[in-house]
Every structure is written in structure tokens, then in C-alpha cells.
Amino acid sequence: MTTDIQIENLKCGGCAATIKKGLLSLENIEDITVDVEKSIVSVTSNKDVLESVKEKLSKLGYPEVGDKNTVLHKAKSFVSCAVGRMDS
């Protein structure tokens, strides 16, 4: 099953790299694609992992569109972006 989640604060490939790395640490995730232009994360899994994926995205600084996008989320996404650029 593939689920698409539109997120806030996604800016670049560095952000995408951080998101992929973070989500692959969760159980039951088979594949992840990140569309930077549309700010959509697609997660393929054999189980319902939607809530844990949304929670992880929020902790990384990329909350789902419609959820609270606080200054803390924006700061975390800035750091995640920088780290992702260094790792990629």
C-alpha cells in the first residue's frame, strides 16, 4: 500500500535525503519517494504506518499540511536540510 502525505518546510534534496533516512528507520517501510516540487512524501508499506510516519515527519520538522507548523518545526527542518545536504 502506498500513501501520499503533503508536508510543510520541504525545500531541497537535502531535506528529501533527511526524510528518507528518517523514515527508513521505521519498521515495515518498503519504499519512500519524495517529490520536492510538490512537497509530497510517498510511503510504501505492507502495514498501516501512517500515524508513525506523520509523527516521524513532524519530529524531523516536516509536519503534514494542515497540522501546526510552529517555529520549532521550521527550525528543525532547517537543521534537517543542512544535515541532509552534508550526508548526500
C-alpha positions in Angstrom: 0.0 0.0 0.0 1.3 3.4 -0.9 0.3 6.6 0.9 1.0 10.2 -0.1 1.5 12.9 2.5 1.8 16.6 1.6 4.2 18.2 4.1 5.4 21.7 5.1 9.0 23.1 5.0 10.4 20.8 2.2 12.9 22.9 0.4 15.5 20.8 -1.4 17.3 17.5 -2.0 19.0 17.8 1.4 15.5 17.8 3.1 14.5 14.8 1.0 17.6 12.9 2.0 16.9 13.5 5.7 13.3 12.5 5.3 14.2 9.2 3.5 16.8 8.3 6.1 14.5 9.1 9.0 11.5 7.2 7.6 13.6 4.2 6.7 14.4 3.8 10.4 10.8 2.9 11.0 9.5 -0.7 10.8 7.5 -2.0 7.9 8.6 0.7 5.4 9.3 -0.8 2.0 10.0 2.3 -0.1 10.0 6.1 0.1 9.9 8.7 -2.6 10.0 12.5 -2.0 8.7 15.0 -4.6 10.4 18.2 -3.7 8.5 20.4 -6.1 5.1 19.2 -4.8 6.1 18.7 -1.2 4.8 15.1 -1.2 6.2 12.1 0.6 5.1 8.7 -0.8 5.5 5.8 1.6 5.1 2.2 0.5 4.4 -0.3 3.3 2.9 -3.7 3.9 1.1 -2.4 7.1 -0.7 0.8 8.2 2.1 3.0 9.2 0.5 6.4 8.5 0.4 7.7 12.1 4.0 6.7 12.9 5.2 8.2 9.5 3.3 11.5 10.3 4.8 11.6 13.8 8.4 11.0 12.5 8.0 13.7 9.8 6.8 16.2 12.4 9.8 15.3 14.7 12.1 15.9 11.7 10.5 19.4 11.1 8.2 18.4 8.3 4.6 18.3 9.6 1.7 17.4 7.3 -0.1 20.3 5.6 -2.9 21.3 7.9 -1.1 20.4 11.1 0.6 23.0 13.2 3.8 24.3 11.6 5.5 26.0 14.5 8.7 28.0 14.7 10.2 24.8 16.2 9.2 22.8 13.2 10.7 25.4 10.9 14.0 25.4 12.9 14.2 21.6 12.9 13.6 21.4 9.1 16.4 24.0 8.6 18.8 21.8 10.6 17.5 18.6 8.9 18.0 20.3 5.5 21.6 21.2 6.3 22.4 17.7 7.7 20.8 16.1 4.6 23.0 18.2 2.3 26.1 17.0 4.1 25.0 13.4 4.0 24.1 13.3 0.4 
